[in-house]
Amino acid sequence: MRAIRAQIDDFGGTPRCSLIGAKKTSPDRAALYNSALVRYLDFNDSYLAKGETCHPSDNLGAVLAASEYANCSGKDLIAALAVAYQVRCRLSDVAPVRAKGFDHTVQGAYALAAGSSRALGLGQEQTTNAIAICGTAFNALRVTRTILKRYNAEIHAQSTLEGVLKLREEEGFSASQLDRVEVETFDVAYNIIGGGEEGITESVNVWRTDVPAKIVDALGLEKVMFEAADPAVFAWYVKNYGPTVNLFVDHSQIVQLECLRSGIWGTASLWGRVITANR
């Protein structure tokens, strides 16, 4: 949040819309900052559709900025936000996109355009064009959140914690008396929190090694970056595509990966066998 605030201070902007708890700036920067505040703790509301999960409160920052810019009343703000909620949740129900490789923020692009259009008092044709512009321009891929989202708590872990605390209150047991906790949840929750469903190595019995091979054949190795969610995965990529293969890993694994690339660390199948061009 400090970095975003510093950027806004540096870039400036006509002071038309409020930063929550701070000064005013331009509408687009107010939308960015206030949306980041909504998202900062990653504890949004959740709408659990059959094939999708979305966070309708993601729309608040943009709708709030549009409403203030248009001098809306509180009633108009709530109405505009309700439009955004309705569009986002309805699209999650009837047009889920995660199974196609896109992120659920795609529906958010349509929703915030609809809600902001309502706040600004746009007509039907203007609203249609606004939704079309956002819908064609902002299509995030699901893979961009795979590594990060697999570690967050979200509503599912929170429910588990609350359930355990309630049991402790009623039964009076201590943590040392527990052997295990079993939780039933729906498939989407497991696939996100349990390791991600978007890769070629997660939640599968056999790694789909044919996928990177086809990508490399089509595009060339130097034009591709592969996600490697754990050491076994990036070791496989180095073993099969060489130490200079482009990999996207979690920040906590960078040193381990670079040691493997340099030949000073490795598994039994790689130790002493990784040779870089500059050695």
C-alpha positions in Angstrom: 0.0 0.0 0.0 2.9 2.4 0.7 4.3 1.7 -2.7 1.0 2.5 -4.4 0.6 5.7 -2.3 4.1 6.7 -3.2 3.4 6.2 -6.9 0.3 8.3 -6.8 2.1 11.1 -5.0 4.8 10.9 -7.6 2.5 10.8 -10.6 0.1 13.4 -9.3 -3.4 13.9 -10.7 -6.3 16.3 -10.6 -7.8 16.0 -7.1 -11.4 14.9 -7.9 -11.8 11.6 -6.0 -10.8 10.6 -2.5 -8.2 8.1 -1.4 -9.7 6.4 1.7 -8.0 7.9 4.7 -5.9 10.3 2.7 -6.1 13.1 0.1 -7.8 13.3 -3.3 -6.4 12.4 -6.7 -7.6 11.6 -10.2 -10.5 9.0 -10.5 -8.4 6.3 -12.0 -5.7 6.5 -9.3 -8.3 6.6 -6.6 -9.9 3.5 -8.1 -6.5 1.7 -8.0 -5.6 2.8 -4.4 -9.0 2.1 -2.9 -9.3 -1.3 -4.7 -5.9 -2.3 -3.3 -7.2 -1.4 0.2 -10.1 -3.7 -0.3 -7.8 -6.5 -1.4 -4.9 -5.8 0.9 -5.8 -8.4 3.6 -7.2 -10.8 1.0 -10.3 -11.3 3.1 -13.0 -10.2 0.7 -16.6 -11.4 0.4 -16.9 -14.6 -1.7 -19.6 -15.7 -4.1 -19.4 -19.5 -4.5 -20.9 -20.4 -7.8 -21.0 -24.0 -9.0 -18.0 -23.6 -11.3 -16.4 -20.4 -10.1 -15.6 -18.3 -7.1 -15.5 -14.6 -7.2 -15.1 -11.6 -4.9 -17.8 -9.0 -5.8 -16.3 -6.4 -3.4 -13.4 -6.1 -5.8 -15.7 -3.7 -7.6 -16.0 -1.2 -4.8 -12.9 0.9 -5.5 -13.8 1.7 -9.1 -17.5 2.2 -8.4 -16.7 4.5 -5.4 -14.4 6.6 -7.6 -17.0 6.9 -10.4 -19.7 7.7 -7.9 -17.7 10.5 -6.3 -16.7 11.9 -9.7 -20.3 12.1 -10.7 -21.4 13.6 -7.4 -23.7 10.6 -6.7 -25.7 10.3 -3.5 -25.2 7.4 -1.1 -28.3 5.8 -2.6 -26.9 6.0 -6.1 -23.5 4.6 -4.9 -25.3 1.5 -3.5 -27.4 1.1 -6.6 -24.3 1.2 -8.8 -22.5 -1.3 -6.6 -25.5 -3.5 -6.7 -25.3 -3.5 -10.5 -21.6 -4.5 -10.4 -22.4 -7.3 -7.9 -25.3 -8.6 -10.0 -23.2 -8.7 -13.2 -20.2 -10.4 -11.5 -22.2 -13.0 -9.7 -24.5 -13.8 -12.6 -21.5 -14.3 -15.0 -19.9 -16.6 -12.4 -23.1 -18.6 -12.4 -23.6 -18.9 -16.2 -20.2 -18.2 -17.8 -17.4 -19.6 -15.5 -14.0 -19.1 -17.2 -11.5 -20.9 -15.0 -11.8 -24.2 -16.7 -10.8 -22.4 -19.9 -7.6 -21.1 -18.4 -8.8 -17.6 -17.5 -9.0 -15.9 -14.1 -12.3 -15.0 -12.4 -11.3 -11.3 -12.6 -12.4 -11.5 -16.2 -16.0 -11.3 -15.0 -14.9 -8.4 -12.8 -14.0 -6.4 -15.9 -17.5 -6.6 -17.2 -19.0 -5.9 -13.7 -17.0 -2.8 -12.8 -17.8 -1.3 -16.3 -21.5 -1.9 -15.7 -21.4 -0.5 -12.1 -19.3 2.5 -13.1 -21.6 3.2 -16.0 -24.5 3.2 -13.7 -22.8 5.6 -11.4 -21.9 8.0 -14.2 -25.4 7.9 -15.6 -24.4 6.6 -19.0 -27.0 5.6 -21.5 -27.6 2.2 -23.0 -25.3 2.6 -26.0 -22.5 4.2 -23.9 -22.8 1.5 -21.2 -22.7 -1.2 -23.9 -19.5 0.3 -25.3 -17.9 0.6 -21.9 -18.6 -3.0 -21.1 -17.3 -4.1 -24.5 -14.0 -2.2 -24.0 -13.4 -3.6 -20.6 -14.5 -7.1 -21.7 -12.1 -7.2 -24.6 -9.1 -5.5 -23.0 -8.9 -7.2 -19.6 -8.7 -11.0 -19.8 -6.4 -12.2 -17.1 -5.0 -15.7 -17.3 -5.5 -18.0 -14.3 -1.9 -19.1 -14.2 -0.8 -15.6 -13.0 -2.2 -16.4 -9.5 -1.5 -20.1 -9.2 1.7 -19.9 -7.1 0.4 -17.1 -4.8 -3.2 -18.3 -4.3 -2.3 -21.8 -3.3 -0.9 -20.4 0.0 -3.7 -18.1 1.1 -6.3 -18.8 3.7 -9.5 -17.7 2.0 -12.9 -18.5 3.3 -12.3 -22.3 3.4 -9.5 -22.2 5.9 -11.3 -19.6 7.9 -14.3 -21.8 8.2 -12.1 -24.6 9.5 -10.5 -22.4 12.1 -13.8 -21.1 13.3 -15.2 -24.7 13.5 -12.2 -25.9 15.6 -12.5 -22.9 17.9 -16.2 -23.6 18.4 -15.5 -27.3 19.2 -12.8 -26.3 21.7 -15.2 -23.9 23.4 -17.9 -26.6 23.7 -15.7 -29.6 24.4 -12.8 -28.0 26.3 -10.0 -29.9 24.5 -6.5 -28.6 23.9 -4.4 -28.7 20.7 -2.2 -31.5 22.0 -5.2 -33.8 22.3 -5.9 -33.6 18.5 -4.7 -36.2 16.2 -6.1 -34.8 12.9 -8.8 -32.5 11.5 -10.9 -33.7 8.6 -12.6 -31.1 6.5 -15.2 -31.6 3.7 -15.2 -28.8 1.0 -16.2 -28.4 -2.6 -13.9 -29.2 -5.6 -13.1 -25.6 -6.4 -11.8 -24.9 -2.9 -9.7 -28.0 -3.0 -8.2 -27.3 -6.4 -7.2 -23.7 -5.5 -6.1 -24.1 -1.9 -5.0 -27.7 -2.2 -2.3 -26.9 -4.8 -3.8 -25.3 -7.9 -5.6 -26.8 -10.9 -4.0 -24.8 -13.7 -0.5 -26.4 -14.1 0.7 -29.5 -15.8 2.1 -31.1 -12.6 -0.5 -30.3 -9.9 -3.5 -32.5 -9.0 -2.6 -35.1 -11.7 -1.5 -38.7 -11.4 1.1 -38.4 -14.2 2.8 -35.1 -15.1 1.7 -33.9 -18.5 5.2 -33.5 -19.9 3.8 -33.5 -23.5 2.4 -30.0 -22.9 5.8 -28.1 -22.4 7.3 -30.2 -25.3 4.5 -29.0 -27.7 4.9 -25.4 -26.5 8.7 -25.5 -27.0 8.3 -27.1 -30.5 5.8 -24.4 -31.5 7.4 -21.3 -30.0 11.0 -22.1 -29.2 12.6 -22.5 -25.8 13.9 -19.0 -25.5 10.4 -17.5 -25.9 8.7 -19.5 -23.1 8.6 -19.2 -19.3 7.3 -22.2 -17.4 5.7 -22.2 -14.0 7.6 -24.5 -11.5 5.7 -24.8 -8.3 8.2 -26.8 -6.3 11.8 -28.1 -6.4 11.0 -31.4 -8.0 9.3 -29.5 -10.9 12.0 -27.0 -11.6 14.6 -29.8 -11.3 12.7 -31.7 -14.0 12.7 -28.6 -16.3 16.5 -28.1 -15.8 17.2 -31.8 -16.4 15.1 -31.9 -19.6 15.6 -28.3 -21.0 18.9 -27.2 -19.6 20.0 -24.8 -16.8 19.1 -21.7 -18.8 15.4 -22.6 -19.1 13.1 -19.7 -18.1 11.2 -20.6 -15.0 8.7 -18.8 -12.8 9.2 -19.9 -9.2 8.1 -18.7 -5.8 10.4 -16.0 -4.3 11.4 -18.4 -1.5 12.8 -20.9 -4.0 15.0 -18.5 -6.1 18.2 -19.3 -4.3 17.6 -23.0 -4.5 16.9 -22.8 -8.2 20.0 -20.7 -9.0 22.1 -23.1 -7.0 20.7 -25.9 -9.1 21.4 -23.9 -12.3 25.0 -23.4 -11.2 25.6 -27.0 -10.4 26.3 -26.5 -6.7 23.1 -28.1 -5.5 21.0 -30.9 -6.9 19.0 -34.1 -6.5 20.6 -37.5 -7.0 19.7 -37.4 -10.7 21.2 -34.0 -11.2 24.2 -33.7 -8.9 27.4 -33.0 -10.8 25.5 -33.1 -14.2 24.5 -29.5 -14.6 26.9 -27.6 -16.8 26.3 -24.0 -17.8 27.7 -22.4 -20.9 29.7 -19.9 -18.9 31.5 -22.3 -16.6 
